[in-house]
Amino acid sequence: MITGFHAELDLRQLDRGVQALVALQIRPLNRDVIEGFKSFAMTLPEVLSVYVVAGGDDFLVHVAVRDVDSLNSFLMDNFTERREVVGFRSSIVYQHARRLPIPY
C-alpha cells in the first residue's frame, strides 16, 4: 500500500519563501498536448507539483519562488511563450496544511 515517502523541506531556508498555485488553460486539449505540457512543467525547478484537472482549468501547478517579483518573472518567462497556453492566473499561498490519509 505504501508507494513512497518524502521529507518536508523548509522552503524559506531554500530561498523559496513564496508559494503559488497557477491555474492554466491549454489548447488544443488533447492527450499529446497535456502530456507535453506536464513533462515541460515538471522540468522547471520552481515547480513542486503538477495537477491535471477537470473544469474551467486544465492544470494546477504548485510553485515555490523567492518573492513576488520572481513569481512574475517565472510566469512570464515560462508560460507566456508556450503556444498551447491560452490563459493562466496565479494565487499566492498564505498558509498550507496537509493531512495524511488514514487507512480505513
C-alpha positions as CSV (number, residue, x, y, z in Angstrom):
1,M,0.0,0.0,0.0
2,I,2.9,2.4,0.7
3,T,4.0,3.9,-2.7
4,G,6.8,6.2,-1.4
5,F,7.8,8.6,1.3
6,H,9.1,12.2,1.4
7,A,11.0,14.7,3.5
8,E,9.5,18.1,4.4
9,L,11.7,20.9,3.4
10,D,11.6,24.4,4.8
11,L,11.3,26.3,1.5
12,R,12.2,29.6,3.2
13,Q,15.6,28.1,4.0
14,L,16.0,27.3,0.3
15,D,15.2,30.9,-0.6
16,R,11.8,29.9,-2.0
17,G,9.5,31.6,0.6
18,V,6.6,32.4,-1.8
19,Q,4.3,29.6,-3.0
20,A,1.6,30.0,-5.5
21,L,-1.0,27.9,-7.3
22,V,-1.1,28.6,-11.0
23,A,-4.3,27.7,-12.9
24,L,-3.7,27.2,-16.6
25,Q,-5.9,26.7,-19.7
26,I,-4.3,25.0,-22.7
27,R,-5.4,24.3,-26.3
28,P,-5.8,22.2,-28.2
29,L,-6.9,19.9,-25.5
30,N,-5.7,16.5,-26.4
31,R,-3.5,13.8,-24.8
32,D,-0.3,14.8,-26.6
33,V,-0.6,18.5,-25.6
34,I,-1.5,17.5,-22.0
35,E,1.4,15.1,-21.6
36,G,3.8,17.5,-23.3
37,F,2.9,20.4,-21.1
38,K,3.0,18.2,-18.0
39,S,6.5,17.0,-18.9
40,F,7.7,20.6,-19.6
41,A,6.3,21.9,-16.3
42,M,8.0,19.1,-14.3
43,T,11.4,20.2,-15.6
44,L,11.1,23.6,-14.1
45,P,13.0,23.8,-10.7
46,E,10.3,26.2,-9.3
47,V,7.6,23.6,-9.8
48,L,6.6,21.4,-6.8
49,S,3.6,19.6,-8.2
50,V,1.5,19.5,-11.4
51,Y,-2.2,18.5,-11.4
52,V,-4.2,17.8,-14.5
53,V,-7.7,18.8,-13.5
54,A,-11.3,18.9,-14.9
55,G,-13.4,22.1,-15.1
56,G,-12.6,25.5,-16.3
57,D,-8.9,25.0,-15.9
58,D,-6.7,22.2,-17.3
59,F,-3.8,22.4,-14.9
60,L,-2.9,23.5,-11.4
61,V,0.8,24.0,-11.0
62,H,2.2,24.5,-7.5
63,V,5.3,26.6,-7.5
64,A,7.8,28.0,-4.9
65,V,9.8,31.1,-5.7
66,R,11.9,33.7,-3.9
67,D,9.4,36.5,-3.9
68,V,6.5,38.1,-5.8
69,D,8.8,39.6,-8.4
70,S,10.3,36.2,-9.0
71,L,6.8,34.7,-9.4
72,N,6.0,37.3,-12.1
73,S,9.3,36.5,-13.9
74,F,8.6,32.8,-13.7
75,L,5.2,33.2,-15.2
76,M,6.3,35.5,-18.0
77,D,9.4,33.5,-18.8
78,N,7.8,30.1,-18.8
79,F,4.1,30.3,-19.6
80,T,3.5,33.3,-21.9
81,E,5.9,31.9,-24.6
82,R,4.1,28.5,-24.7
83,R,1.8,28.2,-27.7
84,E,-0.5,25.8,-26.0
85,V,-1.1,28.1,-23.0
86,V,-4.1,30.3,-23.7
87,G,-4.5,31.7,-20.2
88,F,-3.4,31.5,-16.7
89,R,-3.9,33.1,-13.3
90,S,-2.0,32.7,-10.0
91,S,-3.0,32.6,-6.4
92,I,-0.4,33.2,-3.7
93,V,-0.5,30.6,-0.9
94,Y,-0.6,32.3,2.5
95,Q,-0.8,29.0,4.6
96,H,-0.8,25.3,3.8
97,A,-1.9,22.4,6.0
98,R,-1.7,18.8,5.0
99,R,-3.5,15.8,6.5
100,L,-2.0,12.5,5.6
101,P,-4.6,9.9,4.7
102,I,-5.5,7.4,7.4
103,P,-6.1,3.8,6.2
104,Y,-9.6,2.6,6.7
